[in-house]
């Protein structure tokens, strides 16, 4: 356990599948933590200063949002397509479709990250539980590339602080992979970085801190763990919910770790599906914005 770190529930709710936490900074103490409920088709906005959490229903399942570098809202990953989404005081609105990647029927998108060069990385999975149908994508001004495939549940892309390593997990297999990431966005050297088993649960969403530590949510393991770049376990945070889904750093100093969880199938857990926050003694990286291409790129 991280010494002296207290896990605090900042929104007690029942998100069926809380996911995709995204910190959006503001002035002074202001700032908001956005997260989605994929199965519940909800978008949540937690205001850091007031502690208030607002939520809105969505017509479709939303798996993640990333900010646009041009400042015009977000690109959101719905179940099978990417859309341009704006968020106002009265809630979200979809401006229009942006692109629909070529995915097998029954698949949906799952988790995303933007690297420091503005490239969007995201994965997919079978919504029907069919093994090996997930993939890893990269989207930039050149096009949409499917760079790896064969995942049960593609999850948690994260990029190291120096931008040279990309981490990606297969939750179904219990494996976190590491890739060498070039400046041009090419992947090489795929290797097994971590393997979860037993009470550890399965690796879900993840994020890196400024020192290169990799924080991983344990689906079914009721914790978030920090791993060093060599793969050794450094710290563990215990959560009062077993299905921990993702985490990201936020707060004005990026020293607060926000953690999402899932209530689906966990009726006996009072805080399952809630949003948690902890000051773990480390600082995170600001979330880069997606460099939206002038034209919708073709899939390659």
N, C-alpha and C positions, 0 to 999 in steps of 0.2 A: 504494500500500500504506500502511496506517496505520503511522506511524513507531513502531518498537519493539514492535509488536503481534505476538505469537507465537501462531499457531494450534496448539492442543493437542488431540490425540485422547484423549477421556476414556472412551470405550467403543468398542473395536474389534469391530464386529459386522458382520453382513450383512443389515441390515434391507432388505427388498425395496423398500419405499417408506416410509422414515421420515418422519413428519409430525407436525404438531400439538404442538410443544413448549410446555409450560406449566410455569411456575415456581410452586411451592407453598412459601411461606416457613415458617420454623420458628424456634425459639429459638437465639440465638447463631449458631454456625456451621452449625446444622442447616438443613435445607431440601432439597427434592427437585425434580428436573426430570422431569416426566412427558412421554413422547412415545409415539406409536403407530407400528406398521408396518401400513399399511392392507392391502397385498396379502398380507403374512404373517400377518395376524390376530393381532397381538401387542400387548400393553401393556408398556412399559418404564418402570421407575422408577429414576432415577439419584440416589443419595444424595450430596449435596454434601460432607459431612464425611468420609465413609469412602471415597468414590470407587467404591463398589460399585454395580453396576447389576443389578437383578433384572428378570425378565420373565415374563409369563404368557400362555398361549394364550387366545384368545377364540373363541367359537363363531361369531361373525360379524365381518366387517370393521368396524373402528371408525375413523372419520375424524378425530374431535376430542373433547376433553373441556373443559368449563368448570366452575369451581366454583360451587356454589349459595350464594346469600347467606344462606340459613338454616343453613349449616354442615353440611347433611346430604348430604355427598358431592358428586356431579357430575351434570350433564346431559351425556350422551354422544351424539354424532351417529353412529349406525350407518349402514349403506349407505342405508337408506330410511326410517328412523324415529329418533325421539329417545327415549332411555330414561333412567331414574334409575339411576345407578351408584354403588356404594359401594366404597371401597378399604380393605381391612384388611391386617394383616401377612401373612395367608395368601393374599392376592390379591384381585382384583376380583369383585364379584357384581352382577348386574343385579336391582334391586329390582322393577322392572316397567316396562312400556311407559309412555311419557309422552304422545307424540303422533306421528302419522304424516302429514306434509304430503303434499299432493296433487302428486305428481311423475310425469312420464311413465315408462312402463315402460322399464327399462334405464338409468335415471339413478341416480346416487348423490350423497350430500352430499360437500362438499370444502371444508375450512377454515372457521374461525369466529373471532370476537372478540366481547368484551363491552365496551360503551362505559361511560363514567363515570356514566351514569344507570341502569346495570344492564340495558340492552337487549342482546339477542343478535342478532348479524349473522352470517349464514352463506350459503354459496353451494352450487350444485349443478353437475353435469356429466353428460354421457353416458358411461357405462362402456363403450359400444360404439364410441366415437369419432365419433359423429354430431355434426356442427357445429350450433351455434346453439341447443342444447337446454338450456343451463345458465341459472340465474337467481340473483338476489340477494334474500335474505329478511331481514326484521327481525321479531323475536319479542319482544313485551313484554306487559304486562298487558291491553292492549286487544285484541290478537290477533296472528295471523301474517299478515304482509303480504309479497307478492311485489312488490318495488319496481323491479326491473329484470330484463330477460331478454335472450336472444339471445347468451349466452356460449358459447364452445366449451368452455373449462375455467375456471369461476369460481373465483378463488383469492385468498388473502391479504388479506382485509379488515383494515384498520388504521385507527385513529382518531388524529387529531392531538392533541397535549397539551391544547390549549384546547377540544377537543371540537367544533370547527366544520367540520372537513373529514374526510370518509371516503374512504379510498383502496381501490380494488378492481381486480383485474387479470383480464384474459382471457389466460391462459397460451398458449392455442393461437394467438391473434392477435398475441401479443407486445406487448400494450398495457396500461398502467396508467392507470386512470381516476381522476379526482378529482371528488368531489361536495361541494356545500355541505350541511352537516348542521345542521338546526335543533334547538332545545332539545326540540321535540316529536317528534323522530325522523323528520322529513320530509327527503327528499333533493331537491336542485334543482341546476341549473347543471352537469350532467354535462359533462366535458371530458376530452380526451386529455391526460394529464399527462406520460407517458413512452412511448416506443416503442423496443423492443429489436430488434436485428437482428444477423445474422452471428455473430461469436464471443461476443457478449454472451449468447447463448442466449435463454431465455424467462423472463419474470418469474413467480416462484412466490410462496411465503409471504413475509410482510413484517411489520415492527414499527416503531414510532416510538420515538425517545429523547426525553428531557425538553426538549431544545432544538428539537424539531420535525424533526430529521433522520429520513428514511425509509430503513430498512435493508431491502434486497430480496435474496432468494435467487435466484440465476441457475440455472434448470434448463438443463443442457447447457452452461453457461458457466463452471462451476467456481469460482464466487466469490460473495461477498456484497458489495453496494455500498451506500454511504450517499449519499443524494441530499438536497439542500437543498429547502426548501419551494418555491423557484422552479423546481425540476426539474433544476438543475445538479448534476453529479457532484462529490462532495466527497472520498470515500474508497473504497478497494477492498481487500477481504481475499481472498487467493487460497487456495483449498482443494485438498487432494490427492484430490478426488473431483469428477467433472464434473456429476453430477446433484444439485445443491444444492436442497433442497426448502423449508426454512423456517428461521426464527430467532426467538429471543426473549431478552430480558434476564432474568438471574437472579443468584443469589448474594445474600448478606446485604445488600449495598449496591446491588444491581441494576446492577452495573458489569461483569458477565460476560455476553458474548453466546454463547448456546448455539445450535448450528447442526446441523440434521438433514440427512441425505443419503439417496440411494437406490442400492441395489446391483443392482436389476433391469436386466438387459441390459448390465451393466458387470463381467463376470467378470475382465477384465484389470486392473481397478483394485483394488489391495490394500485400500484403506481406504474404498471405496464402501460406503455403508450404515452408516457409523460415526457416532458423535456427537462433535462438536467443541466446543471452548470457546476463547474469546479475550477478553482485556481490551482493548477498543478505545479506551479513553480517554473514553467517554461513558457516561451512566447512562440506564437505561430507566425505563419506567413500570410501576408495580405492576399486575398483571392484576386488573381489577375482577371481582366475582362477579355472577352472573346473578340478578336479582331475580325469583325464581320466582313466577308468579301463583298466587293461591289456587285458581283453577280452570283447567283446561286450556283455553286460549283457542281460539276458532274461527279458521279460515283465512279471510282476506279477499282 
